[in-house]
Amino acid sequence: MNNTKVFLPEWTRQSAVLIAWPHPESDWNYMLTEVRACFRNLVRAIAKFEEVILLVDSDITAAELRSDFPDNVRMLVVPTNDTWARDFGPIFIEDQGQMKALDFKFNGWGLKFAADMDNLINRELFRQGLFTTDVEYNNYLNFVLEGGSLESDGKGTLLTTTECLLSPNRNGGWGKAEIEAYLKDVLGLDRVLWLDHGYLSGDDTDSHIDTLARFCSPDTIAYVQCTDTEDEHYEALKAMEEQLMNFRTASGKPYRLYALPMADTIIEEGERLPATYANFLIINGAVLVPTYNSRKDSDAIKVLREAFPGREVIGVDCRALIKQHGSLHCVTMQLPEGVLS
């Protein structure tokens, strides 16, 4: 393990999950009623297991929502561009027993979308006193990095994709070796596993790892498998699968791999959307899985029950979320135990 730092894996015990509520000035304005119903279901599902920190656009919205949710849903008024908490939320490491929140620059996935307010959210959360004074705030706003692009095993290994981290509109002057060295230093990593293959049509993130392959434990990875040779994704996902099979744990053993089904094709206004079952969220005692009103939903849930023995695996209908090219994991960010005031 590199020095004293640990990049906490998602299955670390959590204080809460951070979520931003869709508002009329966000890209959801044309379908607010539909997407808010989805967010309500998601917030309620998480609140059965742990606290939710819900970012809202005004005190009026907070008052309107209060009766919709249990008491362990805490609302904060924070300006937001949009709702993708995975990518603007704080990334936590533990360093010599102290929790540290890392605030990287968020530039709308390589300058694709406005992100001026979202990029300021983490410092605003600290300003409002959300986190205990024992949590150290670290500003890394010279480096673009999104939570959806990172998968940690908690043991010094990072899983990521070259397509995203080497995107020229993120950190264009940085090469692969420089980025790897930087991440090892800042996150306390020993090694980085780079996936060079795999994508989803309609994805705005340049192949975030959380749409393709996920750590379920230090020696277990769940990933999207495409078996339809006629599907446009077949060749890239087959190459990704082969690369995953060749990866080894730090101790030199092959990973235990769980293949998730390729989600059924969803078309919106002539465009294929990046529906994926890999965009699940691990919380205290449970795993929440995006579903799409498909017969494959139950297959994905069955696979993840095997990958996560001892946890409830619960489906959440995410057909509304996928219309803006994201899913369940994309709109959530877990906050580890002991960091909230």
Secondary structure, DSSP 8 states (H G I E B T S, - for coil): --TTEEE--TTS-EEEEEEE---TTSTTGGGHHHHHHHHHHHHHHHHTTSEEEEEES-HHHHHHHGGGS-TTEEEEE---S---HHHHS-EEEEETTEEEEEEEE--HHHHTS--TTGGGHHHHHHHTT-B-TTSEEEEEEEEE--GGG-EE-SSSEEEEEHHHHT-HHHHTT--HHHHHHHHHHHHT-SEEEEE-----TT-SSSS-GGGTEEEEETTEEEEEE---TTSTTHHHHHHHHHHHHH-B-TTS-B-EEEEEE-----EETTEE----SS--EEETTEEEEEE-SSTHHHHHHHHHHHHSTTSEEEEEE-TTGGGGT--TGGG-EEEETT-B-
